């Protein structure tokens, strides 16, 4: 079951975060309100998902957890940058026709 969840998280982090939000209390435990996780769902889904998964009620996020959250942030930035770069080339080619 964990492998299936990891596969869903890699394919669609928003779907994985939505499943975690509905099926477990982890999101409510990691965040106090509704606004921050909702904004994370919209703009930085992998970062929010990894933050929720590494958060501990006793210690918060520490050590290796910060590294995982940073990796999630870089994945989110890479997806935005990669799609912008790809779209730029697509529109540039369209001008030549």
N, C-alpha and C positions, 0 to 999 in steps of 0.2 A: 504494500500500500504506500509506503514511503517513496518507493521508486516511481510510482505513478504520480504522486504529488510533485516530485522533483521534475518530472517530465512536463507536467502541466505548468509548473512555475517557469521553466525555461521557454516554453512555447508562448504562454500568455501569463505574465505576472499579474495582470489585473484580474484575470479569472481566479488565479490561485489566492490572491489577497481577498477577493470577494468570498471564496469558499472558506478561508480561515476566519473571516469576519462573521459569516453566518453560522459556522459549525463549531467554533471554539470561542472561549472568552479571552483569547490572547490579545486581540486588538484593544479591547476594553481595559485590559490589564496594563498594556504598554502606554496607552494614551488616556488622558483624562476626559477629553471632550470629543466632539464629532468633527470639528472643522479640520484639525491637523491631519487625521487619517484620511479624510475625504480629499483634501488637497494632495496628499501623498498618493492616493489612488489615481487622481487625475494626471498629475505631473511627474511623479517619481515612484512608480509602482514597485520596481524591484528594490529600491532603497527602503521603502516603507515595509515591504514584505520581509526583507532580511532583518530590519530593526525589530519587527514584531517577533520574529522567530528567535532572535538572540537575547531579547530583553528578559531580565530576571527581576521579579518583584523585590527581592532582597537587595540586589546590587545594582540594578539597572543594566546598562551595557558597559562592559569593561574588557580590556585586553584584546583577545582575538575577535571579540564581537565587533569592536570598532573597525577592525580590518575587513570583516565581512560586509559591514554597512558601507565602507568606502568602496569595496568592489561592486556592490549594488549600485552605488552612485555613479561609478565609472561606466557601468553597463547602461544605465539610463542616459548618461551624457553621450555615450557612443551610439545609442539608438537614435537620439535626436540629431547628432552630427552626421551620422551615416545617411540618414534619410534626407537631410538637407543637401548633402553633397550629391547624392544620387538624383534628387530632383533638379538641382542646378544643371547637371549634365544633360538631363532629359530635355529641359527647356532650351538649352543652348543648341542642341541638335535640331530642335523643331524650327529654329529661326533660319536654318539653312535651306529649308524646303520651299 
